[in-house]
Amino acid sequence: MKDKVLLFINGDPPKSFPNPENYGLIACTDGAFHYLKNRGFPLDKLDFISGDFDSHCGTDEEVYQEKFILTLDQDKTDFHKGLEIILERGFSNVDVFGGSGGEQDHFLGNLTVAYTFKDRMNISFYDEFSEYYFIPNRFTLKGVKNKMISLYPFPSADHITTTGLNWPLTDGNLSITSRIGTRNFAVEDEVTVEYESGSLLFFVGINEIEYPKIY
């Protein structure tokens, strides 16, 4: 995992932090710096702190001054600008914490930013409920039996076929204006998804759940 980046942004803080030693680069936006400091994250592990610093203040500012990257472009979010820096540093695999929660326009904005980078980066979001990411046209995930699975079109995806789900799709279409594929669940250990066109967000629940099986 040393080729991966750990990025904290300014949504709900994670209940627990992943091991920093598993990452080749660790960064945060200026708003996330607050909760990292307050929750005892080892700030010396941060490689950079980016943003316009409208959210940042505190007595630690001078100590970490050399790690600040000021990004003033107001046409882009701090998340977007952080991803640009990560790309410039040669990384393309990013685990994001703090992408959801808080004000929901931020959450939708974060998904939109990830969509704009999906052909250049592998971005995975993590929160207390699930992990989620854009998937390629042919996708397989193992170890998911009895976990919640959602397929969310962004904004549409066509000719979708799945295996391993309680409510499968066979050459189906999804669109945010007609039909979405949320709140399904895996009845097999392995789930596969294939689709011809469009974009799909794939959500997998953190914990196993008990759903009544419908055949």
C-alpha positions as CSV (number, residue, x, y, z in Angstrom):
1,M,0.0,0.0,0.0
2,K,3.0,2.3,0.0
3,D,1.8,3.6,-3.4
4,K,-1.4,4.8,-1.8
5,V,-2.2,8.2,-0.4
6,L,-4.2,8.9,2.8
7,L,-6.2,12.1,2.4
8,F,-8.4,13.7,5.1
9,I,-11.0,16.2,4.0
10,N,-13.5,18.3,6.0
11,G,-16.5,16.1,6.5
12,D,-17.3,13.9,9.5
13,P,-14.1,12.7,11.1
14,P,-13.5,9.0,11.1
15,K,-14.1,7.1,14.3
16,S,-10.7,5.5,14.1
17,F,-7.7,6.3,11.9
18,P,-6.0,3.9,9.5
19,N,-2.4,3.0,10.1
20,P,-0.3,5.8,8.7
21,E,2.6,3.4,8.1
22,N,0.6,1.8,5.2
23,Y,0.7,4.9,3.1
24,G,3.4,6.5,0.9
25,L,1.9,10.0,1.3
26,I,-0.5,11.5,3.9
27,A,-2.3,14.8,3.5
28,C,-5.2,16.8,4.6
29,T,-7.2,19.9,3.7
30,D,-7.1,22.9,6.0
31,G,-10.5,22.1,7.5
32,A,-9.6,18.5,8.3
33,F,-6.5,19.7,10.1
34,H,-8.7,20.7,13.0
35,Y,-10.1,17.3,13.7
36,L,-6.8,15.5,13.2
37,K,-5.3,17.8,15.8
38,N,-8.2,17.4,18.2
39,R,-8.4,13.6,17.8
40,G,-4.7,13.0,18.4
41,F,-3.6,12.0,14.9
42,P,0.2,12.2,14.6
43,L,0.6,15.5,12.8
44,D,4.2,14.9,12.1
45,K,3.1,12.2,9.6
46,L,1.4,14.8,7.4
47,D,3.3,15.5,4.1
48,F,1.2,18.5,3.3
49,I,-1.8,20.6,4.4
50,S,-3.6,22.3,1.5
51,G,-6.4,24.8,1.0
52,D,-7.2,28.5,1.0
53,F,-7.0,28.3,4.8
54,D,-10.3,30.0,5.4
55,S,-11.0,27.1,7.8
56,H,-7.6,27.0,9.5
57,C,-6.5,28.8,12.6
58,G,-4.6,27.7,15.7
59,T,-1.4,27.9,17.7
60,D,0.1,25.0,15.7
61,E,0.2,27.1,12.5
62,E,3.8,28.2,12.8
63,V,5.0,24.7,13.7
64,Y,3.5,23.2,10.5
65,Q,4.1,26.2,8.3
66,E,6.5,24.3,6.0
67,K,3.8,21.8,5.2
68,F,1.2,24.4,4.2
69,I,0.4,24.6,0.5
70,L,-1.8,27.7,-0.2
71,T,-4.3,27.1,-3.0
72,L,-6.4,30.2,-3.7
73,D,-8.4,29.1,-6.8
74,Q,-12.0,29.7,-5.7
75,D,-13.3,27.9,-8.8
76,K,-12.2,24.6,-7.3
77,T,-12.8,22.9,-3.9
78,D,-10.0,22.2,-1.4
79,F,-10.6,18.5,-2.2
80,H,-10.1,19.1,-5.9
81,K,-7.0,21.1,-5.4
82,G,-5.6,18.4,-3.0
83,L,-6.1,15.8,-5.6
84,E,-4.2,17.9,-8.2
85,I,-1.2,18.1,-5.8
86,I,-1.3,14.4,-5.3
87,L,-1.2,13.8,-9.0
88,E,1.7,16.2,-9.3
89,R,3.6,14.1,-6.8
90,G,3.1,11.0,-8.8
91,F,0.4,9.2,-6.9
92,S,-2.9,7.9,-8.3
93,N,-4.4,5.7,-5.6
94,V,-6.1,7.6,-2.8
95,D,-8.1,6.6,0.3
96,V,-10.3,9.5,1.4
97,F,-11.7,10.0,4.9
98,G,-14.1,12.8,5.8
99,G,-15.8,12.8,2.4
100,S,-19.4,12.5,3.8
101,G,-21.4,13.9,6.7
102,G,-21.8,17.5,7.6
103,E,-23.4,19.7,5.0
104,Q,-24.7,17.5,2.2
105,D,-23.8,19.9,-0.6
106,H,-20.2,19.2,0.3
107,F,-20.8,15.5,0.1
108,L,-22.4,15.8,-3.4
109,G,-19.5,18.1,-4.4
110,N,-17.0,15.5,-3.3
111,L,-18.6,12.8,-5.4
112,T,-18.6,15.2,-8.4
113,V,-14.9,15.9,-7.9
114,A,-14.1,12.2,-7.7
115,Y,-16.0,11.8,-10.9
116,T,-13.9,14.3,-12.7
117,F,-10.7,12.4,-11.6
118,K,-12.0,8.9,-12.1
119,D,-10.1,8.3,-15.4
120,R,-6.8,9.5,-13.8
121,M,-7.0,8.2,-10.2
122,N,-8.4,5.4,-8.1
123,I,-10.3,7.2,-5.3
124,S,-12.0,5.3,-2.5
125,F,-14.1,7.0,0.2
126,Y,-14.5,5.5,3.7
127,D,-17.0,6.5,6.4
128,E,-18.6,4.7,9.3
129,F,-21.2,3.0,7.1
130,S,-19.5,2.0,3.9
131,E,-16.7,2.4,1.4
132,Y,-17.6,3.6,-2.1
133,Y,-15.8,4.4,-5.4
134,F,-16.4,4.6,-9.1
135,I,-16.0,1.2,-10.7
136,P,-14.7,0.1,-14.2
137,N,-16.9,-1.5,-16.8
138,R,-15.9,-5.0,-15.5
139,F,-15.6,-5.2,-11.8
140,T,-15.4,-8.1,-9.2
141,L,-15.3,-7.9,-5.4
142,K,-14.9,-10.8,-3.1
143,G,-15.6,-11.2,0.6
144,V,-18.9,-9.3,0.6
145,K,-21.6,-11.9,1.4
146,N,-24.4,-10.4,3.5
147,K,-23.1,-6.9,3.0
148,M,-25.2,-4.0,1.7
149,I,-24.4,-3.2,-2.0
150,S,-25.6,-0.2,-3.8
151,L,-25.1,0.8,-7.5
152,Y,-25.6,4.5,-8.0
153,P,-25.7,5.8,-11.6
154,F,-23.7,9.0,-12.1
155,P,-25.8,10.1,-13.8
156,S,-26.6,7.0,-15.8
157,A,-25.3,3.6,-16.7
158,D,-26.5,1.2,-19.4
159,H,-26.6,-2.5,-20.1
160,I,-25.7,-3.6,-16.6
161,T,-25.4,-7.2,-15.6
162,T,-24.6,-8.3,-12.0
163,T,-24.1,-11.6,-10.2
164,G,-24.1,-12.4,-6.5
165,L,-26.8,-9.9,-5.6
166,N,-30.2,-10.6,-4.1
167,W,-31.8,-8.4,-6.7
168,P,-29.7,-9.0,-9.9
169,L,-29.7,-6.9,-13.0
170,T,-29.5,-8.5,-16.5
171,D,-28.8,-6.0,-19.2
172,G,-30.5,-3.3,-17.1
173,N,-30.2,0.5,-17.2
174,L,-29.9,2.8,-14.3
175,S,-30.4,6.6,-14.2
176,I,-30.9,9.2,-11.5
177,T,-34.0,10.4,-13.3
178,S,-35.7,7.0,-13.4
179,R,-34.2,4.0,-11.6
180,I,-31.3,3.6,-9.2
181,G,-29.8,0.5,-7.7
182,T,-29.5,1.3,-4.0
183,R,-30.0,-0.9,-0.9
184,N,-29.3,-4.3,-2.5
185,F,-27.2,-6.9,-0.7
186,A,-24.8,-9.7,-1.6
187,V,-26.0,-13.3,-1.3
188,E,-22.7,-14.7,-2.5
189,D,-19.2,-14.1,-1.4
190,E,-18.3,-12.7,-4.8
191,V,-20.2,-9.9,-6.6
192,T,-19.5,-9.0,-10.3
193,V,-20.8,-6.0,-12.2
194,E,-20.5,-5.4,-15.9
195,Y,-21.9,-2.4,-17.9
196,E,-21.4,-1.0,-21.3
197,S,-21.6,2.8,-20.9
198,G,-22.0,5.5,-18.3
199,S,-20.6,5.7,-14.8
200,L,-21.4,3.7,-11.6
201,L,-20.6,4.4,-8.0
202,F,-20.3,1.2,-6.1
203,F,-21.1,1.2,-2.3
204,V,-20.3,-1.7,0.0
205,G,-21.4,-1.7,3.6
206,I,-18.8,-2.0,6.3
207,N,-20.8,-4.6,8.4
208,E,-22.8,-7.6,7.5
209,I,-26.5,-7.2,7.7
210,E,-29.6,-9.4,7.8
211,Y,-32.1,-8.9,5.0
212,P,-35.1,-11.1,4.3
213,K,-34.2,-13.0,1.2
214,I,-36.6,-12.6,-1.7
215,Y,-36.4,-15.2,-4.6
